[in-house]
Amino acid sequence: MKIRNIITVLFIYAGMSGSLKAQQARRPNVIFILADDMGYADVGSYGQKQIKTPRIDQLVDEGLQFTNFYAGAPVCSPSRGSLITGLNTGHATIRGNNTLKGGLPGAKGKHVVYRTNIAKSDYTLGNLMQDAGYETYLVGKWHIGGYDSTATPLQHGFKHFSGWLINKPETYSSTYWPDHRYREGRLIKINENSENKKGYYETNLCTDEALAYLNDGLKQEKPFFLMLNYNNPHSPLDAPTDPQYNNTDWPEEMKTYASMVSNLDRSIGRIIDFLKQTGLDKKTLVFVSSDNGPRSEPTPQLTRVAEFFDSNGKLRGYKRDLYEGGIRIPTIAWAPSIIKEHRQSTTVAYFPDIMPTLAQLAEYKGKFKTDGISLYDEITNQKRLSGDRFLYWEFFENGFEQAVRFGKWKAVKHSGKMELYDLAKDPSEQFNIAQNHPDIISKIEDYLKHCRSDSPYWPIEEANKLKQLRDLKNAKKDDQ
C-alpha cells in the first residue's frame, strides 16, 4: 500500500474513532428502576398520604411525571416480558405467570406449575442497547426465564447480571433474606443470611450491587444501561421496621408495608446520590416505574393493607385486573441535562414504548419489532404525542379478557361482553357507557379482530373452560 493511501486510511480511522467517541459522549446513560406491585397511589406525588416517599417525590419535582402510563400486564411475568421485548401481550411470548398449556414444570411451594420463558428469538432491551454500543447490566428480579436455565439475562443482551431466578430456588426461597445469589452465571453464597439469619435485606443487596456496577461504569468509555428490578413491595410483608412508623397506632402489617415502600424510596435515593456525587447525573436518564398495580394476592391481609393506604387511589381494581388499578402505574423520567424542570405529562403510554424510546436515545439504527412508539419527543419537551392510537392488553387468569385504551376511551372485554368508560370524565371506571357509543364500540371491535396472534401456551378455549369450572365450583359453594 502506498504511503499516501496509508495516511488516508489512518485519517479515516481517526475520524471514525473521534465520531464514535463523540457519539458515546452525547448519548445518555440509562437506568430503569422497576418496583414490584407498587400501586399508582403508593407514592406521595401520586396521592399517597401516609407512606413517606421523599426521594421519589423529589424526582417528580425535578423531572417528568407521567399520569397516564401503563404496565404491560396486570401481573409480573407478562408485564416484564412486554417491557423487555417492546411487544404487548397480544404478540409477546409470555402472556401470564403460569401457562395454560405446555411450558416447563417446576415447584412453586408445594405445587407444580408450568411456565414458559422468553424465547431465543426474542429481541430485548438488553440486545438493543448492547447493539447500540452500551454496557448492559441487570440487577434483581428477571422473572421471564421460567424454568429454563438457558433463559437468563446473560443470554438476552445483558453482559452483567446479579439477582434471582425462578429456576434457582436457592436464590429466592427466603424472598427478602436470600442465602444465595446468581451472579455473573454462578451461585454465590450470602453469608449474612445463611442458616436462616436476617442480616442482608434483599433491597439493600440490590442497591449495593447496582452501585458496584455503576462504579465499574465510571471506568468504561461506553455509556451504560442498567435495569434495577426491586422486589419491594411485593408480598410477603417483610422489612426492617422503619423508625418513622414506630409511633403510629397502625397494625404491624401496615407498618411493615410502609417500611417496604420507604426502604425502596431510600434505595432509589442512594442511586441518585451516587449519580450526583460522581457527576453522572449530568449524562444519565433515570426512569422509575412499577410492574403492575398493588395487592400481590387477593388475600384478606393484603386487601386490608391496600385499602388502608388507598394504594390504587381513585382507580378501580388491583393486580390481576385489567381495570385501571391493575395496570396504570406511577412512572417518572429524571434527567437534569434533558429535563430542566418539573413537567407533568398526560400522554397515554405503556411499557412497549420504552424500547423505541431507548432506541432513539441510543441512536440505534437497526430494525426491531415493537408495539410501541418513541416517547423521546415527550421526554425532551419537543412536542406532545398524539393520543390517537390503540394500546392493548390481554389476560387469562379469569377467562380470556381484553382491554384497550384509545384516547380518552377505555374498553374492557370479558365473557364476551364489552364495557366502555370515558376516562376523562370517569377515571374510576364506574359508569359503563357502551350502549351510548356504538360508534366507538364498533371501532374497537374492528381493532380487536386483527390486534393479536394466538399463543400455544395460552389458548383462549382453555382459559374460558377453566373459568367455567371455577364459576361452577364457586356456585356450588354458595349453595351449601
N, C-alpha and C positions, 0 to 999 in steps of 0.2 A: 504494500500500500504506500502511495506517495505521502511525503511529509505533509503536503497541503491538505490531503484527504484526512489524514490522522488528526490534524489540528481542527478540521471542520467537525469530525465526529466528536472530538473532545468538547468543542463548544456546544454542540447539540446536546450531548450528555449532561454538561454542566447546566444548560438551560432547563432541561427536563428535571434535573435534580433540584434546581432552585425553584422551579414551578411546583414540584411535589412538596417541598418544604413550605412554600408559601401557602399551598392548599391546606396542608396539615395544620399550619398556624391559624388559618382562617376558620376552619371548621370547628364547631364547639365539641367539647366532651359532652357525653350524655349520661345521666344517672336516672334510672327509672326505679322508683321506690314503690313497692306494692304491699299494702296491708292486706290482711286476710279476714273477711267477714266484717269489716268496719262499715257501719251504716252511714247513709248520707248525712244524718244529723248527729253523728258521734263526735264531730269536730266543731269547736266553738264558732268558727266563722261560717258554718253551715247551719247553726241554730242550737247547738248543744249548750245547755245552761248549767250543768252540774260538773261534768268532767272537764278538767283543765287541759287545754292543748295549746299552750302559748307559742311553741316553736312552729307548729304547722300554721297557726294563725298569723305568725309573723311572715311566713312565706306568702300567704294570701295578701297581706298588707303591702308586700313588696312585689308581687307577681301577678299572674293572670289566673283568675278564678273562673273555672267552668261551672255553670249551674245546670246545664243540660247534657251532662256527659254520662255515658252508659258503659257498663261492663259488657263482656262478650256473651255472658250467660248468667243464669241465677245460681250456679254452683261452681266450685273451684276449677275442676279439670277442663271443662269446655271453655270456661271464661279465659283461663290462662292459655289454652290452645289457640283461641281466637286472637289474643294479644300477640302471641309468639309468631303466628303464621300470617296474620293480616286477613284471615278469612272468617266470615260469620259462620254460625252453626248450621247453616244450610249447605255449606260447602266444606267445612273443616273435617278433618279426620276424627277428632274427638268431639262428641256431642253430649256426653254425660259422664258422670263419675264412674258408673258401672255399665257394662254393656248389657243389652237385652238378648243378644245372640252372638256367640263366638267370643273371641278375646282369650287372654291367658288367665288361668286361675291363680288365686293367691289368697292368703289368710287375711281377714280383717276381724280382729278379735277372735271370737270363737266360730266365725262363719267363713265359708269360702265364697269369694266373689270373683267376678270376671271383669277384667279391664282390657281396653286396647291402649295403644300408645302412639305417640307421634310417629309418623311413617318416615322411612328413609328418604322418600321423595319430597317430604315437606320442606319448603324453604323457609327459614326462620329469621327473626330479627338478628340473631347471632350471626347467621350466614351472611346476611346483607351487610351488617356493619363490618364484619371481617373482610368481606369482598371489597368494601369501600376503603379499607386500609386502617381500620380501627383495631386496637387491642380490646379483646372482649372478655368480660368477667360475669359470672353469675354466683350469687350468694343466697343460701336459704332454700326455699321451697321451689321445687321444679313441678312435680305433680302431673306431668304429662308423659311420663315414661312407662307407666303401668308396671307390669311385672317383667318387662323386657330389660335385661341387663345391658343391652347394647343401645338403649334409647335414652342416654343421659345427655346433659348439656354438652359434654365433651365431644359427642358425635354430631352435635347440631349447631355448630358455629361458635361455641364458647370455648376459648382457649384455656380458661381457668374456671374451676368450679369447686366450691366448698359448700356443703349443705346436706340435706337428707333426701333419700329416695324411697319410693314405695317398695321397691324390690330389695331394700336393705333394712329389714325391721330393726336392726341394732341401732339405726340412726334416728329412729322416732318412737321406739317403744315407750319411752318416757318423754312425752312431747316437748315439754319445756325444760327438761333437765337431761338431755341426751348423753349417754355414756360413750357414744361413738359418732364420728363424723365421716362423711365420704368426701375426701379432699384430694383433688387432683388425681382421681382414679384409684385411690387407696382408702381403706378403712383406718381411721385414726382414733385412738382411744382418748376420751376426755376424762382425765383422771379426777378432776374436781367433782364429777358426777358418778364415778364408779361406786359400786356397792350401795346403790340407792341414795347416795349423797345428793344434796341440792346445793352445789357450790357455784355453778356457772349457768345463769339463766340464758336460754336459747336466744332471746332477743339481743342480749349483750354480746353473746358469741357472734351472731350475725354482724353486728356493728363493728366489732373488733376485726373480724375477717375482712369486711368491706374497707375499713381504714387501712389495713395492711395492703390490700390490693391498690388502693388509691395512692398510698405512699410509694408503692412499686411503680405506679403510673407516672410519678414525678420524674422518674429516670428514663421514661420512654420518649422517643421522638414522636411516636404515633399519638393521635388522640385516642381516648378510651371510651368504651361503652360498658357501663356497669348496671346490671339488674340486681336489685336488692329486695328480695322477697321474704318479708317477715311472716311469722305465724300469728302474731297478735292482731286482733283479739279473739281469734278462733278458739272454740272450746277445746279442751276442758278449761274451766275457770281456774287459773293458776298463775300467780305472780307474787313476788315480794310486795307486801302491802306498802303503798306509797304513804309517807308520813302526812301528807296534806289531807288525807281522808280519815286519819285516825280519830279525829274528834267529831266526825259526823255521827249521826244516830242511824246510819244506814245498816241494813243487814250485811253480813260478811260477804255474801255473794256479790252485792253491789260494790262494796269496797274493792273486791278483787278485780271485777271487770273494769272499774275506773282506773285501777292501778295498771292493768294491762294496756289500756289506751294511753295513759300518761307515760308508761315506760316506752312505748312506741314513739311517742312525741319527743321524749328526751333523746332517744336514739337518733331520730332524724336530726335533732338539733346538734348532736355530736358530729354528724356528717357535714352539716352546713358550717359549723365552726372550723372544721378542718379545711374546707374549701376556702374560707375567708383567711385563715391563718397562712395558707400556702399561696394565696393569690389565684388559686384555681377557680374561684367564684367568678372571675372576670372572663373566663373562657369555658364555662360549663353551664349546660341547661339541665335542670332538675325537674322531673315530674314526680308528683306524689298522688297515689290513687289507691283504690281498693278493688278486690276481685269480684265482689257482688255485695248484696245487701246484708243486713245484720241477722242475728239469731242462727247460730250454726246448725242447730237441730230444733225441731218443733217440740221441745220438751217443756214441761211446766216451769222448770228452773230458768231456762234460757228465755222463755217467753216473759217471765216476770222481769228479768233483767232488761230486756229490750223495751218493755213497756215503762219500766221505772225511769229509764234515761231517754225515752222517746227517740230511740236510735234511728228510726226512719222518718222522724219529723212528721210532716203532714202527708207523707206519701203512703199509699196503700200497699200492704203486703210486706213479706220478708224474703229472705233467701229461699230459693225454690219456687218463687212466684215470678211470673212474667209481668206482673204489675210493677209500677214504678219503684216501690220499696225493695223489690228484689234485684233490680238491675241498674237503677240510677245511683251514681256513686260520686263522692267528693273527688275532684281532680284539680290539681294545681300545677301550673308551669312557672318555674322561677329561674331567671337568668338575668342578673344585674346588667350585663352588657347588651342584652337584647330587649328585655322588658324593663323599661326605665321607671315605671310607677305602677301602682295598683290599677288593674283593669278587671272588669267583670264581663265574661262572655256568655251570652245566651245561645250561642251557636249549638245546634244539636250535633253531637259527635259520639263516637264509640271506639272500642278497642281496635277494630280493624283499621282505623285511621292512623294509628301510631306508626305502622310500618311505612306507608308512603310519606308520612311526615319526617321520619328519621332518614329516609332515602333522600329527601330533598335537602335536609340539614347536612347530611354527609356527602352531598353532591355525587350520589351514586347514579350511574348512567345505565346500569343493567336493567333487564326486564324481569318482572316477577308478577305473580298473580295476587290480587288483593280485592277485597270487597270494600275497601276504604278509600278515602281521599286525603290529600295532604292538608294539614292544619297549619302549615308554615306561614301562610299569609296572615292567618288569625293570630298566631303567636307573635309575629313581628309587627303586627298592627298595620299591615299594608291594606287589607280590605277584609270585610266580614264575608264569610262564606254563605252561599245560598242554602236555604232550608228545603229546597225542592228536590229532595232525594229520599229514597226509602232506606230505612235501617231495619234489619231483620233478625229475629231470634226464633229458635225452636227448642222445645224441651220435651222430655219423655217420661219423667217420673210420675206424672199424673195423667197418663194417656198422652197422645200426641197433641201438643199445644204449640201455637204460633203467636208471635207478636210482631207488630210493625209500627214504626214511628215515621210519620210523613208530615213534615211541617209541624203544625200545632196539633195534628191528629195522632191519636194512639189507638191501635186496634189490638184486641186480644181475642184469639180464637181457640176454643176448646169444646170438645164434644160436638164438633161441627157447627157450633153457634158463634157468630161474630158479635163482639162488643165494640163500641166506638166511644171514645172520650175526646173532648176538646180540652187539651191540657192548658191552653191559655186561660180558660175560664174555670177549669175543674182539674187542677193538678193532683188532687186526691183520688181521682177516678171514681167518683161517687155516682155519677149520672150517665148511664148508658144511653146514648142518643143515636144508636144505629138506625132506628126506624125513621129518624128525622132527616137522614142524609144518605139516601140510596145512591146518589152520585159518587160520594166518597167511598162507600162500601164497594161499589162496582169497580172503582179504580184499584182499590186494594185487592179485591178478589182477582182481578186480572193480573196484578203483580204476583200474587201467590201461586199462580199457575206455572210460573217459569223461574221462580226465585231460588230454587233449591235442587239438589240432587239427592237421590236415595242413598242411604248408608247401609252396608251389610251388617253393621253392628247394632243399629237402632232402626229395625223395620217398624213402620207405622202400625201394621196389623198387630204385631206383638205387644206394642205399647198399649194399644186400645184394649186388647184381650186381658192384659194384666190389670188394667183399670177396672174392667168389668168384674173381674174376680174379687178385687179389693172392695168394690162397691157392694157386691153381693155379700161378702163376709161382714162388712160394716152394718148392712141392713139386718142380717141375722142377729148381730149383737144388740141392735136397737130393739128387736122384737123380744129378746129374752128378759 
